[in-house]
């Protein structure tokens, strides 16, 4: 579990292809984790993707990225020397400054517009169509591991407004039109939509209302 508050940008040191996917090595030498010591077996969010550390020497972090992850995320498109957003797993002492983030990417979106003015910096993203059900005005979404608030919503896309700190600390400061980004919708929104769909399917199958007074009475919630 993460919060979407990126700690630092790491640099891709190497990507070595192998039969199951690739071995990804990240230079994390500028990452001061304080009392938290990242070790083998720990979880780290790499541009929004929860990965398990397989090697750590204080200067680098190594991860095994399987074919499934490469297929569902943009990690396979990274290049040597490129930047990635890093966040270690949530601890009991971690401030909850963002929102609950699992590091399980729901889909890859495409940046369609970047607007920069003296007053603000905005990025518009077109997600896979099925993700739009989870994108709500002023709701939360994670872009490449960064917890953000939906600033504007269209029929097929959404827009976020970025503060200077986000532009400086994360890779979104160099976002470009056409770039593919990892997206994770808010787990609360996903849970609600999933539940409502199940109730609708139940109603369609039985001809009965999914949730009503009769069901609540049967379940013991009402008298």
C-alpha positions in Angstrom: 0.0 0.0 0.0 1.2 3.5 -0.9 -0.1 7.1 -0.7 0.9 8.5 -4.1 3.3 11.0 -2.5 6.4 10.5 -4.6 9.6 10.7 -2.5 12.1 11.2 -5.3 12.9 10.6 -8.9 15.2 7.6 -9.6 17.1 7.0 -12.8 16.9 3.8 -14.9 20.4 2.3 -14.8 19.7 -0.8 -16.9 16.9 -2.9 -18.4 18.0 -6.5 -19.1 15.5 -8.7 -21.0 15.1 -12.3 -19.9 12.7 -15.2 -20.5 10.1 -14.0 -18.0 10.3 -10.2 -18.6 13.2 -8.0 -17.6 15.5 -7.1 -14.7 15.1 -3.4 -14.0 17.9 -1.6 -12.1 17.2 1.8 -10.6 19.8 4.3 -9.4 18.4 5.5 -6.0 21.5 7.2 -4.7 19.7 10.5 -4.2 16.9 8.9 -2.2 17.3 9.6 1.6 14.7 7.2 3.2 15.6 8.3 6.7 15.1 5.5 9.3 13.4 3.4 6.7 15.9 1.0 5.1 14.7 -0.6 1.9 15.8 -4.3 1.7 15.3 -7.3 -0.4 11.6 -8.4 -0.4 10.3 -4.8 0.3 7.7 -3.2 -2.0 8.5 0.0 -3.9 6.2 1.9 -6.3 8.1 2.6 -9.5 6.1 5.1 -11.5 3.0 3.7 -10.0 3.8 0.0 -10.3 4.2 -2.0 -7.1 7.4 -4.0 -7.5 9.4 -6.3 -5.1 13.0 -5.5 -4.4 15.2 -8.4 -5.4 18.6 -6.7 -4.8 19.6 -3.5 -2.9 23.0 -2.2 -2.2 22.2 1.3 -1.0 22.9 2.9 -4.4 20.7 0.8 -6.6 17.4 -1.1 -6.5 16.8 -4.2 -8.7 13.4 -5.5 -9.6 12.2 -8.5 -11.7 9.4 -7.2 -14.0 7.3 -10.1 -15.4 5.6 -10.2 -18.8 2.1 -9.5 -17.3 3.4 -6.3 -15.7 5.1 -5.2 -19.0 1.9 -5.8 -20.9 -0.4 -3.9 -18.5 1.9 -0.9 -17.7 4.4 1.4 -19.4 7.5 0.1 -17.6 8.7 -1.8 -20.6 8.9 1.5 -22.5 11.4 3.0 -20.1 14.9 3.7 -21.4 18.3 3.7 -19.8 18.9 7.1 -18.2 15.2 7.9 -18.0 13.5 9.0 -14.8 11.0 7.1 -12.7 9.0 8.1 -9.6 9.8 6.2 -6.4 7.8 5.7 -3.2 8.4 3.1 -0.5 5.5 1.2 1.0 3.3 2.8 3.6 4.3 2.4 7.2 2.5 3.2 10.5 4.6 6.4 10.7 3.9 7.5 7.1 1.7 10.7 6.8 -1.3 10.0 4.7 -0.9 13.1 2.5 -2.3 11.5 -0.7 -4.9 8.7 -0.9 -4.8 4.9 -0.7 -2.8 3.6 -3.6 -2.2 -0.1 -4.3 0.4 0.1 -7.0 -1.9 -2.0 -9.2 -2.1 -0.2 -12.5 -5.6 -0.2 -14.0 -4.6 0.9 -17.4 -2.2 3.0 -19.5 -3.4 6.5 -20.6 -2.1 8.9 -23.1 -1.2 12.6 -22.4 -3.2 14.6 -25.0 -2.5 18.1 -23.8 0.0 20.0 -21.6 -1.0 23.6 -20.7 1.6 25.9 -19.1 0.8 29.4 -18.0 2.3 31.7 -15.3 -0.7 30.8 -13.2 -0.9 27.1 -13.5 0.3 23.9 -15.2 -2.3 21.4 -16.4 -2.1 18.0 -18.0 -5.0 16.3 -19.9 -5.0 12.5 -20.1 -7.1 10.1 -22.2 -7.5 6.8 -20.3 -8.8 3.5 -21.6 -12.6 3.9 -22.0 -13.4 1.4 -19.2 -11.5 3.6 -16.6 -13.8 6.6 -17.1 -16.4 5.0 -14.9 -14.0 5.5 -11.9 -13.0 9.1 -12.7 -15.1 11.6 -10.8 -14.9 15.3 -10.5 -12.6 16.3 -7.6 -11.9 12.6 -7.0 -8.4 11.1 -6.8 -6.4 9.3 -9.4 -2.8 8.2 -9.6 -0.7 9.1 -12.6 2.7 7.4 -12.8 2.5 6.9 -9.0 1.5 10.5 -8.3 -1.7 11.1 -6.2 -3.7 13.8 -8.0 -7.1 15.4 -7.9 -9.3 15.5 -11.0 -9.6 19.2 -11.9 -11.8 18.8 -15.0 -13.7 16.0 -16.6 -14.6 15.4 -20.2 -16.5 12.5 -21.9 -13.4 10.6 -22.8 -10.6 12.3 -20.8 -9.7 14.2 -17.6 -7.5 17.0 -16.5 -5.2 17.5 -13.5 -3.6 20.7 -12.2 0.0 20.4 -11.0 1.7 22.5 -8.3 5.3 23.5 -8.6 6.5 20.9 -6.0 4.9 18.1 -8.1 6.6 19.4 -11.2 10.0 19.5 -9.4 9.9 16.2 -7.5 8.1 14.0 -10.1 8.5 13.0 -13.7 5.3 14.9 -14.6 7.3 18.1 -14.7 8.6 16.9 -18.1 5.3 15.4 -19.3 4.9 15.6 -23.1 1.9 15.1 -25.5 1.7 11.5 -26.7 3.5 10.1 -23.6 1.9 7.0 -22.1 1.3 7.0 -18.3 0.3 4.4 -15.7 -3.1 5.0 -14.2 -4.7 3.7 -11.0 -8.2 4.8 -10.1 -9.3 5.4 -6.6 -10.0 2.1 -4.8 -13.1 3.5 -3.2 -14.6 4.5 -6.6 -13.7 1.1 -8.0 -15.3 -0.7 -5.1 -18.5 1.2 -5.4 -18.8 0.8 -9.2 -18.0 -2.9 -8.9 -20.7 -3.4 -6.2 -23.3 -1.5 -8.2 -22.6 -3.6 -11.3 -22.9 -6.8 -9.3 -26.3 -5.7 -8.0 -27.4 -4.8 -11.5 -26.4 -8.2 -12.8 -28.2 -9.8 -9.9 -31.4 -7.9 -10.7 -31.1 -8.7 -14.4 -30.7 -12.4 -13.6 -33.5 -12.8 -11.0 -35.8 -10.0 -12.0 -35.6 -8.7 -8.4 -34.3 -5.4 -7.2 -30.6 -5.7 -6.2 -30.9 -3.8 -3.0 -34.3 -2.8 -1.5 -36.3 -3.0 1.7 -37.1 -6.7 1.2 -33.4 -7.6 0.9 -32.5 -5.5 3.9 -35.2 -7.2 5.9 -34.0 -10.6 4.9 -30.4 -9.6 5.8 -31.6 -8.4 9.3 -30.8 -4.8 8.8 -34.4 -3.6 9.2 -37.4 -4.9 11.1 
